[in-house]
Amino acid sequence: MTPQKYFNLRIGSALKWARKNLFNTWYNSLLTVGCLWIIYQLLKDFTIWITGQAKWEIIRENFRLFLVGRYPESEYWRLWLVLVALATLIGLSWVRKIRNQLPVIWILAFPIILWLIGGGLGLSKVDTNLWNGLLLTLLMAVTSIILSFPLGILLALGRTSQLPVVRWFSIIYIEVIRGLPLIGILFIAQVMLPLVLPPEIRLDRVLRASAGLTLFSAAYIAENVRGGLQAIPRSQIEAAKALGLNPPLVVLLIILPQALRIAIPSIVGQFIGLFKDTTLLSIVGLLELLGMARSILAQPEFMGSYAEVYLFVGALYWLCCYGMSLASRRLEENLAKRKPS
């Protein structure tokens, strides 16, 4: 089929669909035309505002603050190394030969990235109070995701365990955490926890916030994984035991891989929700992306530019969330290709 014939076929199919669904009656035709006119007017006004009326100077002048906050400018080379490392890891994710080793590579690279950002062991230390903006948002989200995922799996397995102590501990933890709002957990981690610790122990604010996000997300991931565990037929477990596999191997080799494949959409949805939940950190004094935006808007010369700032911040959040969703679909497609027919 030539490109012209293919194009004509697609146009014909689109026109046929429009006649069937949008212009099949006179009142549907009026409704369609009216909606198209409203959409056109909104898009026209929005385009005029973006191109001629919006004051984008606030974004240009504070672009560094949005991305890295008050991180020392002399240490930007570290962030560039981190960016190059992340780009390399993402690129390796598309290489089929090493996909099986990718989780190990990511786990090994994570402490190196933290070392580059925070310093120590030969590098000058950068106080966590200077980790702001998108840098802090991404760091908190990635740290909480990496830590909460295995914890959530353990809680899900514990809730289905035959040991009463393990099962009831997992049930109580999951139900208590899911019954509390995230802001309450962050408040306990930031304000109440230092009051009950010995004076010589002073946990970093970023560490406390990361712990709160991790503990909160793990309870929801546990329920997502438990849903996947319940979807596994009992016959597979019995067949694995008949082959001589002991219970740990049955879980690791038979049950858990299938359960995680089933639970991927809900788990990624939880990760996206966790990424957006980092906006609550500004309430407890951490200037992540949204908190930095509010700080910039408090400057007298930029007061009133709410639309420009929140549109820019919303675009950054959308790009990150869409990237996670795209990676999830890619992972599902790869797993579907490996699944035996």
JOWOLIN-V633923 format. One record per pair of residues at least 6 apart in sequence whose C-alpha atoms are under 8 Angstrom apart, sorted by sequence separation. I is the first residue (numbers start at 1). J is the second residue. D is the distance in whole Angstrom. If there is no record, write none. Layout:
I|J|D, I|J|D
This chain:
22|28|6, 23|29|4, 92|98|7, 93|99|6, 119|125|4, 161|167|6, 241|247|8, 281|287|7, 282|288|6, 296|302|7, 297|303|5, 22|29|6, 92|99|8, 116|123|8, 118|125|6, 119|126|6, 159|166|7, 160|167|6, 281|288|7, 297|304|7, 118|126|5, 158|166|6, 159|167|5, 194|202|7, 282|290|7, 297|305|7, 23|32|7, 93|102|7, 117|126|7, 118|127|7, 158|167|5, 159|168|7, 194|203|8, 241|250|7, 279|288|7, 282|291|5, 297|306|7, 22|32|6, 92|102|8, 118|128|7, 240|250|6, 278|288|7, 279|289|7, 281|291|8, 159|170|5, 279|290|6, 158|170|6, 159|171|6, 279|291|7, 297|309|8, 237|250|7, 156|170|8, 240|254|8, 155|170|5, 190|205|7, 293|309|7, 89|106|7, 237|254|8, 293|310|8, 190|208|6, 236|254|8, 237|255|7, 155|174|8, 189|208|6, 190|209|7, 189|209|6, 293|313|8, 189|211|8, 186|209|6, 189|212|6, 232|255|7, 290|313|7, 289|313|7, 186|212|5, 229|255|7, 232|258|7, 185|212|6, 186|213|7, 229|256|7, 232|259|7, 231|259|7, 229|258|8, 182|212|8, 228|258|8, 229|259|5, 82|113|6, 182|213|8, 185|216|8, 228|259|4, 231|262|8, 227|259|8, 228|260|6, 226|259|8, 228|261|8, 82|116|7, 182|216|7, 225|259|7, 228|262|5, 81|116|8, 82|117|8, 225|260|6, 228|263|5, 227|263|7, 79|116|7, 78|116|6, 79|117|7, 177|215|8, 178|216|7, 225|263|6, 78|117|6, 177|216|6, 224|263|6, 178|219|7, 276|317|8, 177|219|6, 178|220|7, 224|266|6, 225|267|8, 224|267|6, 175|219|8, 174|219|5, 173|219|7, 174|220|8, 221|267|6, 275|321|8, 174|222|8, 221|270|7, 272|321|6, 220|270|7, 272|324|7, 217|270|7, 72|126|8, 71|126|8, 268|324|7, 217|274|7, 268|325|7, 72|130|8, 71|130|5, 70|130|5, 71|131|6, 268|328|7, 69|130|7, 70|131|7, 71|132|7, 213|274|8, 69|131|6, 70|132|6, 68|131|7, 69|132|4, 155|218|8, 265|328|7, 68|132|6, 69|133|5, 155|219|7, 264|328|7, 67|132|8, 68|133|5, 69|134|8, 152|217|8, 66|132|8, 67|133|5, 68|134|6, 69|135|8, 140|206|8, 144|210|6, 148|214|5, 152|218|4, 156|222|4, 160|226|8, 65|132|8, 66|133|5, 67|134|5, 68|135|5, 143|210|7, 144|211|7, 147|214|6, 148|215|7, 151|218|6, 152|219|6, 155|222|6, 156|223|6, 65|133|6, 66|134|6, 67|135|6, 68|136|8, 152|220|7, 153|221|7, 154|222|8, 264|332|8, 144|213|6, 145|214|7, 148|217|6, 149|218|6, 152|221|5, 153|222|6, 156|225|6, 157|226|7, 140|210|6, 144|214|5, 148|218|5, 152|222|4, 156|226|5, 151|222|8, 152|223|8, 261|332|8, 145|217|8, 149|221|7, 153|225|6, 209|281|7, 144|217|8, 148|221|8, 152|225|8, 261|335|7, 128|204|8, 128|205|8, 128|206|7, 206|286|8, 190|284|7, 186|281|8, 183|280|7, 187|284|7, 186|284|7, 145|271|6, 145|274|8, 141|274|7, 141|275|5, 138|275|8, 141|278|7, 137|275|8, 140|278|7, 137|278|6, 137|279|8, 136|287|8, 137|288|5, 136|288|5, 137|289|6, 135|288|8, 136|289|7, 132|286|7, 133|287|6, 134|288|6, 135|289|8, 132|287|5, 133|288|4, 134|289|5, 131|287|8, 132|288|5, 133|289|4, 129|286|8, 132|289|7, 133|290|7, 133|291|7, 133|292|6, 132|292|7, 67|289|8, 66|289|6, 69|292|7, 66|292|6, 65|292|7, 66|293|7, 62|296|8, 58|302|7, 58|305|8, 59|308|8, 55|305|7, 58|308|8, 59|309|7, 58|309|7, 56|308|7, 55|308|7, 59|312|8, 54|308|7
